[in-house]
Amino acid sequence: MQIAQIGEAVLKQLAHDVPAEAFGTPELKGFTEALLKTMQEANGVGIAAPQVFDGRAIMYVASRPSPRYPDAPQMEPLLLINPRITSQSDNWVWAWEGCLSVPALRGFIQRPDQVEVSYQDIEGNPCHIHFEGFLARIFQHEYDHLIGKTWLDHVTSTE
């Protein structure tokens, strides 16, 4: 799959929910497998469907240590479909972020350090999860792609 680069219209569009009848289908399973493979080949720690020119509300959070994030926690890739933030902490933290759709640039971005999230799994089952620290940052970064934003929309200074 090709990764959309900054300037592509799809990165500014609001993603639409995956409908109930799509859950458990071979098409959805095949798409999510290809999305995961694309993220892994690009050495990302997360990816959202709009980044591969697909307007559905689908994302992965897949933290693992890498040259860019040597202290990142190791986790199995987590697929989230139709995610929603149900609450977030009042404590915001600054950290550097990069993006597969904005290559060779990083930004110092402030985000809540904890989020509670509801989502659906590949079969459409409702799920809930708590993210904190780096995992919360990955989730929020990918969630931004579902609401038509990139980290560039959070930049407060060009210095």
Backbone torsions as a table, in degrees:
resi	resn	phi	psi	omega
1	MET	NA	143.4	177.2
2	GLN	-85.6	138.1	178.2
3	ILE	-92.8	125.1	178.1
4	ALA	-62.9	139.6	179.3
5	GLN	-107.1	157.2	-178.6
6	ILE	-49.2	136.6	-176.1
7	GLY	104.8	-19.7	177.6
8	GLU	-72.2	134.8	-176.7
9	ALA	-58.9	-33.3	-176.9
10	VAL	-60.4	-26.3	-178.9
11	LEU	-76.3	-8.6	178.5
12	LYS	-109.3	3.0	-176.7
13	GLN	-97.3	149.2	175.8
14	LEU	-76.8	126.8	179.1
15	ALA	-72.3	152.3	178.1
16	HIS	-105.7	150.7	-179.2
17	ASP	-64.8	148.5	172.3
18	VAL	-74.7	126.0	-178.2
19	PRO	-73.8	156.1	-176.3
20	ALA	-53.0	-39.8	-175.9
21	GLU	-70.1	-13.6	-179.5
22	ALA	-84.5	-19.6	-176.8
23	PHE	-67.2	139.6	178.9
24	GLY	78.5	3.3	-178.0
25	THR	-85.1	154.6	175.3
26	PRO	-59.5	-34.6	-179.6
27	GLU	-63.1	-47.4	-179.2
28	LEU	-64.9	-43.1	178.8
29	LYS	-61.3	-45.7	179.4
30	GLY	-63.1	-42.0	178.9
31	PHE	-63.1	-46.5	-177.3
32	THR	-66.1	-34.3	176.2
33	GLU	-65.7	-42.3	178.7
34	ALA	-67.1	-37.0	177.9
35	LEU	-63.0	-44.9	178.3
36	LEU	-61.3	-45.8	-179.8
37	LYS	-61.3	-41.2	178.9
38	THR	-61.0	-44.8	179.4
39	MET	-62.1	-46.1	-178.6
40	GLN	-64.2	-42.1	179.2
41	GLU	-64.1	-29.8	179.1
42	ALA	-88.9	1.8	179.7
43	ASN	61.3	38.0	178.0
44	GLY	-89.6	163.8	174.9
45	VAL	-107.5	4.7	177.1
46	GLY	-174.8	161.2	176.7
47	ILE	-160.8	151.1	177.2
48	ALA	-125.2	148.9	-176.0
49	ALA	-53.0	-40.2	179.1
50	PRO	-58.9	-22.2	178.6
51	GLN	-70.6	-13.6	175.7
52	VAL	-118.2	30.8	174.4
53	PHE	65.9	31.3	177.4
54	ASP	-121.3	126.2	-173.7
55	GLY	-84.6	12.4	-179.4
56	ARG	-86.0	152.7	-179.7
57	ALA	-82.3	78.6	-177.7
58	ILE	-134.7	137.0	178.4
59	MET	-152.3	162.7	171.0
60	TYR	-120.7	142.8	165.0
61	VAL	-115.1	123.8	-171.5
62	ALA	-147.3	63.2	-178.1
63	SER	-64.3	141.3	171.9
64	ARG	-165.8	150.3	177.8
65	PRO	-61.1	144.2	179.2
66	SER	-154.2	172.1	177.2
67	PRO	-57.0	-36.0	179.3
68	ARG	-75.5	-33.4	-176.0
69	TYR	-130.9	70.1	-174.4
70	PRO	-64.2	-24.6	-178.7
71	ASP	-98.3	9.6	-179.0
72	ALA	-65.2	140.2	176.5
73	PRO	-70.1	150.7	177.6
74	GLN	-86.8	133.4	176.0
75	MET	-150.7	157.7	170.9
76	GLU	-72.1	142.8	177.4
77	PRO	-56.5	133.7	-179.8
78	LEU	-112.8	120.7	177.4
79	LEU	-87.5	128.1	177.1
80	LEU	-124.1	123.9	178.6
81	ILE	-114.5	135.7	-178.2
82	ASN	52.9	48.3	-177.6
83	PRO	-71.1	151.7	175.7
84	ARG	-139.8	137.7	172.4
85	ILE	-81.3	121.1	-179.9
86	THR	-96.3	-24.7	172.1
87	SER	-163.9	161.2	177.7
88	GLN	-144.5	156.0	-178.8
89	SER	-73.5	159.0	174.6
90	ASP	-82.1	-13.9	-179.0
91	ASN	-86.2	117.7	178.6
92	TRP	-107.2	144.1	-179.2
93	VAL	-129.9	151.4	178.1
94	TRP	-96.1	140.8	173.9
95	ALA	-161.6	161.0	178.2
96	TRP	-79.6	140.8	175.9
97	GLU	-132.4	149.2	170.9
98	GLY	-126.4	176.6	-177.0
99	CYS	-154.2	138.9	177.4
100	LEU	-62.9	-24.2	180.0
101	SER	-91.6	-5.2	178.0
102	VAL	-130.8	70.1	-172.9
103	PRO	-64.7	147.6	173.0
104	ALA	69.9	7.7	176.7
105	LEU	-124.7	149.1	173.9
106	ARG	-135.1	153.3	179.2
107	GLY	-134.1	148.9	177.8
108	PHE	-92.2	109.0	-168.4
109	ILE	-122.2	142.0	176.5
110	GLN	-101.2	131.1	179.4
111	ARG	-144.4	158.9	172.3
112	PRO	-59.8	142.5	-176.9
113	ASP	-87.2	-3.0	175.8
114	GLN	-145.9	142.1	174.3
115	VAL	-140.5	145.9	170.3
116	GLU	-103.8	136.2	-172.2
117	VAL	-134.2	136.8	168.1
118	SER	-108.2	147.0	-178.7
119	TYR	-161.0	178.7	174.6
120	GLN	-119.3	147.7	175.7
121	ASP	-88.3	-175.7	-174.8
122	ILE	-61.2	-23.8	178.7
123	GLU	-93.3	-4.9	180.0
124	GLY	93.6	4.8	178.9
125	ASN	-69.0	137.2	176.6
126	PRO	-71.5	138.6	-178.3
127	CYS	-137.9	159.6	176.3
128	HIS	-137.4	147.5	178.4
129	ILE	-151.6	152.9	175.7
130	HIS	-111.5	126.7	175.5
131	PHE	-114.7	142.3	172.8
132	GLU	-140.9	161.8	178.9
133	GLY	60.7	-135.0	-176.3
134	PHE	-60.4	-36.5	179.7
135	LEU	-66.0	-37.8	176.3
136	ALA	-63.9	-38.2	179.2
137	ARG	-65.8	-45.8	178.0
138	ILE	-58.5	-49.2	-179.1
139	PHE	-55.9	-50.5	-176.7
140	GLN	-63.4	-36.4	177.3
141	HIS	-61.6	-47.9	179.8
142	GLU	-69.9	-37.0	177.6
143	TYR	-60.4	-37.9	175.9
144	ASP	-53.9	-39.9	179.4
145	HIS	-62.5	-27.9	179.3
146	LEU	-78.7	-18.1	179.6
147	ILE	-111.5	19.5	172.9
148	GLY	78.1	28.0	179.4
149	LYS	-125.1	161.6	168.5
150	THR	-128.9	174.1	179.1
151	TRP	-60.8	-23.2	178.8
152	LEU	-61.4	-27.7	178.1
153	ASP	-70.7	-13.9	-179.0
154	HIS	-100.8	-4.7	-177.6
155	VAL	-66.2	128.3	178.9
156	THR	-105.3	-12.9	179.7
157	SER	-150.2	145.5	176.8
158	THR	-97.3	5.6	179.0
159	GLU	-78.8	NA	NA
